[in-house]
Amino acid sequence: MHYRLLSLQARTRAMITKHLTQPIQDKGASILEYAAVIVLVAGVAVALLQLQVFDNLVNTLEQRVDELLAEMG
């Protein structure tokens, strides 16, 4: 029993030491991840332009500003 505990302790210590001394492999986003984000943002922008969301937004804002200006003066 004592031998098993010592063996387990030795293996655990070796595993922890190996884990702590290994260099970290991943140090941030790769070029592929950045490219994927750019493609995603471009896709969303194209979809919004196709749906004319910006035109509707501008028209709504113009109407609200005109209403406020009409009320004020």
mmCIF file of the N, C-alpha and C atoms, coordinates in Angstrom:
data_MODEL
# 
_entry.id   MODEL 
# 
loop_
_atom_site.group_PDB 
_atom_site.id 
_atom_site.type_symbol 
_atom_site.label_atom_id 
_atom_site.label_alt_id 
_atom_site.label_comp_id 
_atom_site.label_asym_id 
_atom_site.label_entity_id 
_atom_site.label_seq_id 
_atom_site.pdbx_PDB_ins_code 
_atom_site.Cartn_x 
_atom_site.Cartn_y 
_atom_site.Cartn_z 
_atom_site.occupancy 
_atom_site.B_iso_or_equiv 
_atom_site.pdbx_formal_charge 
_atom_site.auth_seq_id 
_atom_site.auth_comp_id 
_atom_site.auth_asym_id 
_atom_site.auth_atom_id 
_atom_site.pdbx_PDB_model_num 
ATOM 1   N N  . MET A 1 1  ? 0.832   -1.189 0.000   1.00 0.00 ? 1  MET A N  1 
ATOM 2   C CA . MET A 1 1  ? 0.000   0.000  0.000   1.00 0.00 ? 1  MET A CA 1 
ATOM 3   C C  . MET A 1 1  ? 0.875   1.251  0.000   1.00 0.00 ? 1  MET A C  1 
ATOM 4   N N  . HIS A 1 2  ? 1.898   1.229  0.853   1.00 0.00 ? 2  HIS A N  1 
ATOM 5   C CA . HIS A 1 2  ? 2.803   2.369  0.958   1.00 0.00 ? 2  HIS A CA 1 
ATOM 6   C C  . HIS A 1 2  ? 3.521   2.604  -0.368  1.00 0.00 ? 2  HIS A C  1 
ATOM 7   N N  . TYR A 1 3  ? 3.902   1.505  -1.035  1.00 0.00 ? 3  TYR A N  1 
ATOM 8   C CA . TYR A 1 3  ? 4.598   1.599  -2.316  1.00 0.00 ? 3  TYR A CA 1 
ATOM 9   C C  . TYR A 1 3  ? 3.692   2.231  -3.381  1.00 0.00 ? 3  TYR A C  1 
ATOM 10  N N  . ARG A 1 4  ? 2.406   1.862  -3.382  1.00 0.00 ? 4  ARG A N  1 
ATOM 11  C CA . ARG A 1 4  ? 1.459   2.421  -4.351  1.00 0.00 ? 4  ARG A CA 1 
ATOM 12  C C  . ARG A 1 4  ? 1.296   3.923  -4.160  1.00 0.00 ? 4  ARG A C  1 
ATOM 13  N N  . LEU A 1 5  ? 1.216   4.359  -2.908  1.00 0.00 ? 5  LEU A N  1 
ATOM 14  C CA . LEU A 1 5  ? 1.078   5.794  -2.649  1.00 0.00 ? 5  LEU A CA 1 
ATOM 15  C C  . LEU A 1 5  ? 2.315   6.560  -3.094  1.00 0.00 ? 5  LEU A C  1 
ATOM 16  N N  . LEU A 1 6  ? 3.489   5.992  -2.837  1.00 0.00 ? 6  LEU A N  1 
ATOM 17  C CA . LEU A 1 6  ? 4.725   6.644  -3.276  1.00 0.00 ? 6  LEU A CA 1 
ATOM 18  C C  . LEU A 1 6  ? 4.799   6.699  -4.799  1.00 0.00 ? 6  LEU A C  1 
ATOM 19  N N  . SER A 1 7  ? 4.378   5.618  -5.439  1.00 0.00 ? 7  SER A N  1 
ATOM 20  C CA . SER A 1 7  ? 4.379   5.578  -6.897  1.00 0.00 ? 7  SER A CA 1 
ATOM 21  C C  . SER A 1 7  ? 3.405   6.607  -7.468  1.00 0.00 ? 7  SER A C  1 
ATOM 22  N N  . LEU A 1 8  ? 2.229   6.691  -6.875  1.00 0.00 ? 8  LEU A N  1 
ATOM 23  C CA . LEU A 1 8  ? 1.239   7.675  -7.310  1.00 0.00 ? 8  LEU A CA 1 
ATOM 24  C C  . LEU A 1 8  ? 1.753   9.091  -7.102  1.00 0.00 ? 8  LEU A C  1 
ATOM 25  N N  . GLN A 1 9  ? 2.390   9.323  -5.962  1.00 0.00 ? 9  GLN A N  1 
ATOM 26  C CA . GLN A 1 9  ? 2.948   10.642 -5.683  1.00 0.00 ? 9  GLN A CA 1 
ATOM 27  C C  . GLN A 1 9  ? 4.040   10.995 -6.692  1.00 0.00 ? 9  GLN A C  1 
ATOM 28  N N  . ALA A 1 10 ? 4.886   10.048 -7.003  1.00 0.00 ? 10 ALA A N  1 
ATOM 29  C CA . ALA A 1 10 ? 5.976   10.293 -7.957  1.00 0.00 ? 10 ALA A CA 1 
ATOM 30  C C  . ALA A 1 10 ? 5.427   10.579 -9.349  1.00 0.00 ? 10 ALA A C  1 
ATOM 31  N N  . ARG A 1 11 ? 4.430   9.814  -9.781  1.00 0.00 ? 11 ARG A N  1 
ATOM 32  C CA . ARG A 1 11 ? 3.842   10.057 -11.105 1.00 0.00 ? 11 ARG A CA 1 
ATOM 33  C C  . ARG A 1 11 ? 3.120   11.398 -11.158 1.00 0.00 ? 11 ARG A C  1 
ATOM 34  N N  . THR A 1 12 ? 2.411   11.728 -10.086 1.00 0.00 ? 12 THR A N  1 
ATOM 35  C CA . THR A 1 12 ? 1.713   13.010 -10.034 1.00 0.00 ? 12 THR A CA 1 
ATOM 36  C C  . THR A 1 12 ? 2.698   14.162 -10.075 1.00 0.00 ? 12 THR A C  1 
ATOM 37  N N  . ARG A 1 13 ? 3.757   14.058 -9.301  1.00 0.00 ? 13 ARG A N  1 
ATOM 38  C CA . ARG A 1 13 ? 4.782   15.107 -9.281  1.00 0.00 ? 13 ARG A CA 1 
ATOM 39  C C  . ARG A 1 13 ? 5.430   15.260 -10.660 1.00 0.00 ? 13 ARG A C  1 
ATOM 40  N N  . ALA A 1 14 ? 5.721   14.133 -11.310 1.00 0.00 ? 14 ALA A N  1 
ATOM 41  C CA . ALA A 1 14 ? 6.338   14.175 -12.642 1.00 0.00 ? 14 ALA A CA 1 
ATOM 42  C C  . ALA A 1 14 ? 5.392   14.817 -13.656 1.00 0.00 ? 14 ALA A C  1 
ATOM 43  N N  . MET A 1 15 ? 4.111   14.489 -13.563 1.00 0.00 ? 15 MET A N  1 
ATOM 44  C CA . MET A 1 15 ? 3.138   15.055 -14.489 1.00 0.00 ? 15 MET A CA 1 
ATOM 45  C C  . MET A 1 15 ? 2.987   16.563 -14.275 1.00 0.00 ? 15 MET A C  1 
ATOM 46  N N  . ILE A 1 16 ? 2.924   16.993 -13.033 1.00 0.00 ? 16 ILE A N  1 
ATOM 47  C CA . ILE A 1 16 ? 2.794   18.422 -12.735 1.00 0.00 ? 16 ILE A CA 1 
ATOM 48  C C  . ILE A 1 16 ? 4.042   19.172 -13.166 1.00 0.00 ? 16 ILE A C  1 
ATOM 49  N N  . THR A 1 17 ? 5.207   18.606 -12.896 1.00 0.00 ? 17 THR A N  1 
ATOM 50  C CA . THR A 1 17 ? 6.463   19.242 -13.302 1.00 0.00 ? 17 THR A CA 1 
ATOM 51  C C  . THR A 1 17 ? 6.538   19.367 -14.817 1.00 0.00 ? 17 THR A C  1 
ATOM 52  N N  . LYS A 1 18 ? 6.155   18.317 -15.518 1.00 0.00 ? 18 LYS A N  1 
ATOM 53  C CA . LYS A 1 18 ? 6.159   18.361 -16.986 1.00 0.00 ? 18 LYS A CA 1 
ATOM 54  C C  . LYS A 1 18 ? 5.199   19.431 -17.493 1.00 0.00 ? 18 LYS A C  1 
ATOM 55  N N  . HIS A 1 19 ? 4.028   19.505 -16.896 1.00 0.00 ? 19 HIS A N  1 
ATOM 56  C CA . HIS A 1 19 ? 3.031   20.494 -17.312 1.00 0.00 ? 19 HIS A CA 1 
ATOM 57  C C  . HIS A 1 19 ? 3.531   21.919 -17.070 1.00 0.00 ? 19 HIS A C  1 
ATOM 58  N N  . LEU A 1 20 ? 4.180   22.143 -15.948 1.00 0.00 ? 20 LEU A N  1 
ATOM 59  C CA . LEU A 1 20 ? 4.638   23.493 -15.610 1.00 0.00 ? 20 LEU A CA 1 
ATOM 60  C C  . LEU A 1 20 ? 5.852   23.927 -16.419 1.00 0.00 ? 20 LEU A C  1 
ATOM 61  N N  . THR A 1 21 ? 6.651   22.975 -16.882 1.00 0.00 ? 21 THR A N  1 
ATOM 62  C CA . THR A 1 21 ? 7.868   23.332 -17.611 1.00 0.00 ? 21 THR A CA 1 
ATOM 63  C C  . THR A 1 21 ? 7.685   23.356 -19.120 1.00 0.00 ? 21 THR A C  1 
ATOM 64  N N  . GLN A 1 22 ? 6.557   22.868 -19.626 1.00 0.00 ? 22 GLN A N  1 
ATOM 65  C CA . GLN A 1 22 ? 6.323   22.902 -21.069 1.00 0.00 ? 22 GLN A CA 1 
ATOM 66  C C  . GLN A 1 22 ? 6.040   24.335 -21.509 1.00 0.00 ? 22 GLN A C  1 
ATOM 67  N N  . PRO A 1 23 ? 6.597   24.735 -22.640 1.00 0.00 ? 23 PRO A N  1 
ATOM 68  C CA . PRO A 1 23 ? 6.278   26.072 -23.146 1.00 0.00 ? 23 PRO A CA 1 
ATOM 69  C C  . PRO A 1 23 ? 4.826   26.131 -23.606 1.00 0.00 ? 23 PRO A C  1 
ATOM 70  N N  . ILE A 1 24 ? 4.242   27.293 -23.466 1.00 0.00 ? 24 ILE A N  1 
ATOM 71  C CA . ILE A 1 24 ? 2.855   27.487 -23.882 1.00 0.00 ? 24 ILE A CA 1 
ATOM 72  C C  . ILE A 1 24 ? 2.816   27.533 -25.406 1.00 0.00 ? 24 ILE A C  1 
ATOM 73  N N  . GLN A 1 25 ? 1.960   26.728 -25.989 1.00 0.00 ? 25 GLN A N  1 
ATOM 74  C CA . GLN A 1 25 ? 1.900   26.606 -27.442 1.00 0.00 ? 25 GLN A CA 1 
ATOM 75  C C  . GLN A 1 25 ? 1.107   27.739 -28.090 1.00 0.00 ? 25 GLN A C  1 
ATOM 76  N N  . ASP A 1 26 ? -0.032  28.092 -27.532 1.00 0.00 ? 26 ASP A N  1 
ATOM 77  C CA . ASP A 1 26 ? -0.924  29.068 -28.157 1.00 0.00 ? 26 ASP A CA 1 
ATOM 78  C C  . ASP A 1 26 ? -0.738  30.422 -27.493 1.00 0.00 ? 26 ASP A C  1 
ATOM 79  N N  . LYS A 1 27 ? -0.261  31.391 -28.242 1.00 0.00 ? 27 LYS A N  1 
ATOM 80  C CA . LYS A 1 27 ? -0.013  32.716 -27.679 1.00 0.00 ? 27 LYS A CA 1 
ATOM 81  C C  . LYS A 1 27 ? -0.851  33.768 -28.392 1.00 0.00 ? 27 LYS A C  1 
ATOM 82  N N  . GLY A 1 28 ? -2.132  33.518 -28.557 1.00 0.00 ? 28 GLY A N  1 
ATOM 83  C CA . GLY A 1 28 ? -2.989  34.512 -29.187 1.00 0.00 ? 28 GLY A CA 1 
ATOM 84  C C  . GLY A 1 28 ? -3.618  33.992 -30.467 1.00 0.00 ? 28 GLY A C  1 
ATOM 85  N N  . ALA A 1 29 ? -4.352  34.880 -31.098 1.00 0.00 ? 29 ALA A N  1 
ATOM 86  C CA . ALA A 1 29 ? -5.082  34.510 -32.300 1.00 0.00 ? 29 ALA A CA 1 
ATOM 87  C C  . ALA A 1 29 ? -4.144  34.387 -33.494 1.00 0.00 ? 29 ALA A C  1 
ATOM 88  N N  . SER A 1 30 ? -4.453  33.443 -34.347 1.00 0.00 ? 30 SER A N  1 
ATOM 89  C CA . SER A 1 30 ? -3.651  33.252 -35.553 1.00 0.00 ? 30 SER A CA 1 
ATOM 90  C C  . SER A 1 30 ? -4.226  34.096 -36.681 1.00 0.00 ? 30 SER A C  1 
ATOM 91  N N  . ILE A 1 31 ? -3.515  34.171 -37.771 1.00 0.00 ? 31 ILE A N  1 
ATOM 92  C CA . ILE A 1 31 ? -3.964  34.938 -38.932 1.00 0.00 ? 31 ILE A CA 1 
ATOM 93  C C  . ILE A 1 31 ? -5.276  34.378 -39.463 1.00 0.00 ? 31 ILE A C  1 
ATOM 94  N N  . LEU A 1 32 ? -5.463  33.062 -39.339 1.00 0.00 ? 32 LEU A N  1 
ATOM 95  C CA . LEU A 1 32 ? -6.695  32.440 -39.803 1.00 0.00 ? 32 LEU A CA 1 
ATOM 96  C C  . LEU A 1 32 ? -7.890  32.919 -38.985 1.00 0.00 ? 32 LEU A C  1 
ATOM 97  N N  . GLU A 1 33 ? -7.712  33.047 -37.687 1.00 0.00 ? 33 GLU A N  1 
ATOM 98  C CA . GLU A 1 33 ? -8.805  33.534 -36.836 1.00 0.00 ? 33 GLU A CA 1 
ATOM 99  C C  . GLU A 1 33 ? -9.136  34.991 -37.145 1.00 0.00 ? 33 GLU A C  1 
ATOM 100 N N  . TYR A 1 34 ? -8.118  35.817 -37.370 1.00 0.00 ? 34 TYR A N  1 
ATOM 101 C CA . TYR A 1 34 ? -8.371  37.207 -37.744 1.00 0.00 ? 34 TYR A CA 1 
ATOM 102 C C  . TYR A 1 34 ? -9.093  37.286 -39.089 1.00 0.00 ? 34 TYR A C  1 
ATOM 103 N N  . ALA A 1 35 ? -8.688  36.460 -40.040 1.00 0.00 ? 35 ALA A N  1 
ATOM 104 C CA . ALA A 1 35 ? -9.342  36.450 -41.349 1.00 0.00 ? 35 ALA A CA 1 
ATOM 105 C C  . ALA A 1 35 ? -10.805 36.033 -41.219 1.00 0.00 ? 35 ALA A C  1 
ATOM 106 N N  . ALA A 1 36 ? -11.087 35.071 -40.366 1.00 0.00 ? 36 ALA A N  1 
ATOM 107 C CA . ALA A 1 36 ? -12.467 34.628 -40.166 1.00 0.00 ? 36 ALA A CA 1 
ATOM 108 C C  . ALA A 1 36 ? -13.321 35.746 -39.586 1.00 0.00 ? 36 ALA A C  1 
ATOM 109 N N  . VAL A 1 37 ? -12.779 36.513 -38.665 1.00 0.00 ? 37 VAL A N  1 
ATOM 110 C CA . VAL A 1 37 ? -13.521 37.637 -38.084 1.00 0.00 ? 37 VAL A CA 1 
ATOM 111 C C  . VAL A 1 37 ? -13.788 38.698 -39.147 1.00 0.00 ? 37 VAL A C  1 
ATOM 112 N N  . ILE A 1 38 ? -12.794 38.986 -39.982 1.00 0.00 ? 38 ILE A N  1 
ATOM 113 C CA . ILE A 1 38 ? -12.966 39.989 -41.036 1.00 0.00 ? 38 ILE A CA 1 
ATOM 114 C C  . ILE A 1 38 ? -14.039 39.543 -42.029 1.00 0.00 ? 38 ILE A C  1 
ATOM 115 N N  . VAL A 1 39 ? -14.017 38.277 -42.415 1.00 0.00 ? 39 VAL A N  1 
ATOM 116 C CA . VAL A 1 39 ? -15.023 37.759 -43.344 1.00 0.00 ? 39 VAL A CA 1 
ATOM 117 C C  . VAL A 1 39 ? -16.407 37.821 -42.713 1.00 0.00 ? 39 VAL A C  1 
ATOM 118 N N  . LEU A 1 40 ? -16.517 37.498 -41.449 1.00 0.00 ? 40 LEU A N  1 
ATOM 119 C CA . LEU A 1 40 ? -17.802 37.551 -40.755 1.00 0.00 ? 40 LEU A CA 1 
ATOM 120 C C  . LEU A 1 40 ? -18.346 38.972 -40.702 1.00 0.00 ? 40 LEU A C  1 
ATOM 121 N N  . VAL A 1 41 ? -17.504 39.929 -40.347 1.00 0.00 ? 41 VAL A N  1 
ATOM 122 C CA . VAL A 1 41 ? -17.936 41.331 -40.284 1.00 0.00 ? 41 VAL A CA 1 
ATOM 123 C C  . VAL A 1 41 ? -18.347 41.818 -41.666 1.00 0.00 ? 41 VAL A C  1 
ATOM 124 N N  . ALA A 1 42 ? -17.580 41.460 -42.689 1.00 0.00 ? 42 ALA A N  1 
ATOM 125 C CA . ALA A 1 42 ? -17.928 41.862 -44.052 1.00 0.00 ? 42 ALA A CA 1 
ATOM 126 C C  . ALA A 1 42 ? -19.264 41.255 -44.473 1.00 0.00 ? 42 ALA A C  1 
ATOM 127 N N  . GLY A 1 43 ? -19.501 40.019 -44.110 1.00 0.00 ? 43 GLY A N  1 
ATOM 128 C CA . GLY A 1 43 ? -20.772 39.373 -44.437 1.00 0.00 ? 43 GLY A CA 1 
ATOM 129 C C  . GLY A 1 43 ? -21.957 40.052 -43.774 1.00 0.00 ? 43 GLY A C  1 
ATOM 130 N N  . VAL A 1 44 ? -21.801 40.428 -42.526 1.00 0.00 ? 44 VAL A N  1 
ATOM 131 C CA . VAL A 1 44 ? -22.874 41.138 -41.821 1.00 0.00 ? 44 VAL A CA 1 
ATOM 132 C C  . VAL A 1 44 ? -23.110 42.502 -42.460 1.00 0.00 ? 44 VAL A C  1 
ATOM 133 N N  . ALA A 1 45 ? -22.034 43.205 -42.818 1.00 0.00 ? 45 ALA A N  1 
ATOM 134 C CA . ALA A 1 45 ? -22.174 44.520 -43.450 1.00 0.00 ? 45 ALA A CA 1 
ATOM 135 C C  . ALA A 1 45 ? -22.897 44.407 -44.786 1.00 0.00 ? 45 ALA A C  1 
ATOM 136 N N  . VAL A 1 46 ? -22.549 43.417 -45.587 1.00 0.00 ? 46 VAL A N  1 
ATOM 137 C CA . VAL A 1 46 ? -23.217 43.223 -46.881 1.00 0.00 ? 46 VAL A CA 1 
ATOM 138 C C  . VAL A 1 46 ? -24.689 42.897 -46.672 1.00 0.00 ? 46 VAL A C  1 
ATOM 139 N N  . ALA A 1 47 ? -24.984 42.051 -45.700 1.00 0.00 ? 47 ALA A N  1 
ATOM 140 C CA . ALA A 1 47 ? -26.383 41.701 -45.422 1.00 0.00 ? 47 ALA A CA 1 
ATOM 141 C C  . ALA A 1 47 ? -27.178 42.930 -45.006 1.00 0.00 ? 47 ALA A C  1 
ATOM 142 N N  . LEU A 1 48 ? -26.604 43.774 -44.166 1.00 0.00 ? 48 LEU A N  1 
ATOM 143 C CA . LEU A 1 48 ? -27.303 44.988 -43.736 1.00 0.00 ? 48 LEU A CA 1 
ATOM 144 C C  . LEU A 1 48 ? -27.508 45.947 -44.898 1.00 0.00 ? 48 LEU A C  1 
ATOM 145 N N  . LEU A 1 49 ? -26.531 46.045 -45.772 1.00 0.00 ? 49 LEU A N  1 
ATOM 146 C CA . LEU A 1 49 ? -26.684 46.912 -46.944 1.00 0.00 ? 49 LEU A CA 1 
ATOM 147 C C  . LEU A 1 49 ? -27.747 46.369 -47.893 1.00 0.00 ? 49 LEU A C  1 
ATOM 148 N N  . GLN A 1 50 ? -27.796 45.068 -48.078 1.00 0.00 ? 50 GLN A N  1 
ATOM 149 C CA . GLN A 1 50 ? -28.798 44.462 -48.955 1.00 0.00 ? 50 GLN A CA 1 
ATOM 150 C C  . GLN A 1 50 ? -30.209 44.634 -48.401 1.00 0.00 ? 50 GLN A C  1 
ATOM 151 N N  . LEU A 1 51 ? -30.332 44.603 -47.102 1.00 0.00 ? 51 LEU A N  1 
ATOM 152 C CA . LEU A 1 51 ? -31.642 44.780 -46.470 1.00 0.00 ? 51 LEU A CA 1 
ATOM 153 C C  . LEU A 1 51 ? -32.027 46.249 -46.340 1.00 0.00 ? 51 LEU A C  1 
ATOM 154 N N  . GLN A 1 52 ? -31.145 47.129 -46.738 1.00 0.00 ? 52 GLN A N  1 
ATOM 155 C CA . GLN A 1 52 ? -31.350 48.579 -46.690 1.00 0.00 ? 52 GLN A CA 1 
ATOM 156 C C  . GLN A 1 52 ? -31.669 49.056 -45.276 1.00 0.00 ? 52 GLN A C  1 
ATOM 157 N N  . VAL A 1 53 ? -31.024 48.453 -44.316 1.00 0.00 ? 53 VAL A N  1 
ATOM 158 C CA . VAL A 1 53 ? -31.221 48.834 -42.918 1.00 0.00 ? 53 VAL A CA 1 
ATOM 159 C C  . VAL A 1 53 ? -30.754 50.263 -42.688 1.00 0.00 ? 53 VAL A C  1 
ATOM 160 N N  . PHE A 1 54 ? -29.634 50.626 -43.313 1.00 0.00 ? 54 PHE A N  1 
ATOM 161 C CA . PHE A 1 54 ? -29.092 51.962 -43.094 1.00 0.00 ? 54 PHE A CA 1 
ATOM 162 C C  . PHE A 1 54 ? -30.000 53.036 -43.681 1.00 0.00 ? 54 PHE A C  1 
ATOM 163 N N  . ASP A 1 55 ? -30.595 52.759 -44.861 1.00 0.00 ? 55 ASP A N  1 
ATOM 164 C CA . ASP A 1 55 ? -31.517 53.723 -45.464 1.00 0.00 ? 55 ASP A CA 1 
ATOM 165 C C  . ASP A 1 55 ? -32.731 53.938 -44.569 1.00 0.00 ? 55 ASP A C  1 
ATOM 166 N N  . ASN A 1 56 ? -33.279 52.853 -44.053 1.00 0.00 ? 56 ASN A N  1 
ATOM 167 C CA . ASN A 1 56 ? -34.434 52.958 -43.165 1.00 0.00 ? 56 ASN A CA 1 
ATOM 168 C C  . ASN A 1 56 ? -34.071 53.718 -41.894 1.00 0.00 ? 56 ASN A C  1 
ATOM 169 N N  . LEU A 1 57 ? -32.894 53.479 -41.379 1.00 0.00 ? 57 LEU A N  1 
ATOM 170 C CA . LEU A 1 57 ? -32.445 54.154 -40.168 1.00 0.00 ? 57 LEU A CA 1 
ATOM 171 C C  . LEU A 1 57 ? -32.295 55.649 -40.408 1.00 0.00 ? 57 LEU A C  1 
ATOM 172 N N  . VAL A 1 58 ? -31.681 56.012 -41.520 1.00 0.00 ? 58 VAL A N  1 
ATOM 173 C CA . VAL A 1 58 ? -31.491 57.429 -41.843 1.00 0.00 ? 58 VAL A CA 1 
ATOM 174 C C  . VAL A 1 58 ? -32.839 58.105 -42.036 1.00 0.00 ? 58 VAL A C  1 
ATOM 175 N N  . ASN A 1 59 ? -33.753 57.466 -42.741 1.00 0.00 ? 59 ASN A N  1 
ATOM 176 C CA . ASN A 1 59 ? -35.080 58.049 -42.958 1.00 0.00 ? 59 ASN A CA 1 
ATOM 177 C C  . ASN A 1 59 ? -35.823 58.244 -41.640 1.00 0.00 ? 59 ASN A C  1 
ATOM 178 N N  . THR A 1 60 ? -35.755 57.266 -40.768 1.00 0.00 ? 60 THR A N  1 
ATOM 179 C CA . THR A 1 60 ? -36.421 57.373 -39.467 1.00 0.00 ? 60 THR A CA 1 
ATOM 180 C C  . THR A 1 60 ? -35.821 58.503 -38.644 1.00 0.00 ? 60 THR A C  1 
ATOM 181 N N  . LEU A 1 61 ? -34.502 58.605 -38.622 1.00 0.00 ? 61 LEU A N  1 
ATOM 182 C CA . LEU A 1 61 ? -33.855 59.686 -37.868 1.00 0.00 ? 61 LEU A CA 1 
ATOM 183 C C  . LEU A 1 61 ? -34.214 61.053 -38.439 1.00 0.00 ? 61 LEU A C  1 
ATOM 184 N N  . GLU A 1 62 ? -34.252 61.167 -39.757 1.00 0.00 ? 62 GLU A N  1 
ATOM 185 C CA . GLU A 1 62 ? -34.631 62.445 -40.370 1.00 0.00 ? 62 GLU A CA 1 
ATOM 186 C C  . GLU A 1 62 ? -36.056 62.830 -39.990 1.00 0.00 ? 62 GLU A C  1 
ATOM 187 N N  . GLN A 1 63 ? -36.961 61.871 -39.994 1.00 0.00 ? 63 GLN A N  1 
ATOM 188 C CA . GLN A 1 63 ? -38.348 62.152 -39.621 1.00 0.00 ? 63 GLN A CA 1 
ATOM 189 C C  . GLN A 1 63 ? -38.443 62.622 -38.170 1.00 0.00 ? 63 GLN A C  1 
ATOM 190 N N  . ARG A 1 64 ? -37.732 61.955 -37.279 1.00 0.00 ? 64 ARG A N  1 
ATOM 191 C CA . ARG A 1 64 ? -37.782 62.332 -35.860 1.00 0.00 ? 64 ARG A CA 1 
ATOM 192 C C  . ARG A 1 64 ? -37.189 63.721 -35.637 1.00 0.00 ? 64 ARG A C  1 
ATOM 193 N N  . VAL A 1 65 ? -36.097 64.022 -36.299 1.00 0.00 ? 65 VAL A N  1 
ATOM 194 C CA . VAL A 1 65 ? -35.484 65.349 -36.158 1.00 0.00 ? 65 VAL A CA 1 
ATOM 195 C C  . VAL A 1 65 ? -36.425 66.412 -36.705 1.00 0.00 ? 65 VAL A C  1 
ATOM 196 N N  . ASP A 1 66 ? -37.046 66.145 -37.844 1.00 0.00 ? 66 ASP A N  1 
ATOM 197 C CA . ASP A 1 66 ? -38.004 67.103 -38.408 1.00 0.00 ? 66 ASP A CA 1 
ATOM 198 C C  . ASP A 1 66 ? -39.180 67.329 -37.465 1.00 0.00 ? 66 ASP A C  1 
ATOM 199 N N  . GLU A 1 67 ? -39.673 66.254 -36.839 1.00 0.00 ? 67 GLU A N  1 
ATOM 200 C CA . GLU A 1 67 ? -40.773 66.386 -35.882 1.00 0.00 ? 67 GLU A CA 1 
ATOM 201 C C  . GLU A 1 67 ? -40.355 67.234 -34.686 1.00 0.00 ? 67 GLU A C  1 
ATOM 202 N N  . LEU A 1 68 ? -39.159 66.989 -34.163 1.00 0.00 ? 68 LEU A N  1 
ATOM 203 C CA . LEU A 1 68 ? -38.674 67.766 -33.018 1.00 0.00 ? 68 LEU A CA 1 
ATOM 204 C C  . LEU A 1 68 ? -38.498 69.235 -33.380 1.00 0.00 ? 68 LEU A C  1 
ATOM 205 N N  . LEU A 1 69 ? -37.960 69.503 -34.550 1.00 0.00 ? 69 LEU A N  1 
ATOM 206 C CA . LEU A 1 69 ? -37.763 70.892 -34.974 1.00 0.00 ? 69 LEU A CA 1 
ATOM 207 C C  . LEU A 1 69 ? -39.099 71.588 -35.205 1.00 0.00 ? 69 LEU A C  1 
ATOM 208 N N  . ALA A 1 70 ? -40.087 70.856 -35.706 1.00 0.00 ? 70 ALA A N  1 
ATOM 209 C CA . ALA A 1 70 ? -41.411 71.439 -35.927 1.00 0.00 ? 70 ALA A CA 1 
ATOM 210 C C  . ALA A 1 70 ? -42.074 71.783 -34.593 1.00 0.00 ? 70 ALA A C  1 
ATOM 211 N N  . GLU A 1 71 ? -41.880 70.940 -33.588 1.00 0.00 ? 71 GLU A N  1 
ATOM 212 C CA . GLU A 1 71 ? -42.455 71.201 -32.268 1.00 0.00 ? 71 GLU A CA 1 
ATOM 213 C C  . GLU A 1 71 ? -41.785 72.389 -31.592 1.00 0.00 ? 71 GLU A C  1 
ATOM 214 N N  . MET A 1 72 ? -40.481 72.560 -31.825 1.00 0.00 ? 72 MET A N  1 
ATOM 215 C CA . MET A 1 72 ? -39.733 73.622 -31.158 1.00 0.00 ? 72 MET A CA 1 
ATOM 216 C C  . MET A 1 72 ? -39.968 74.991 -31.794 1.00 0.00 ? 72 MET A C  1 
ATOM 217 N N  . GLY A 1 73 ? -40.277 75.025 -33.026 1.00 0.00 ? 73 GLY A N  1 
ATOM 218 C CA . GLY A 1 73 ? -40.327 76.358 -33.589 1.00 0.00 ? 73 GLY A CA 1 
ATOM 219 C C  . GLY A 1 73 ? -41.271 76.539 -34.653 1.00 0.00 ? 73 GLY A C  1 
# 
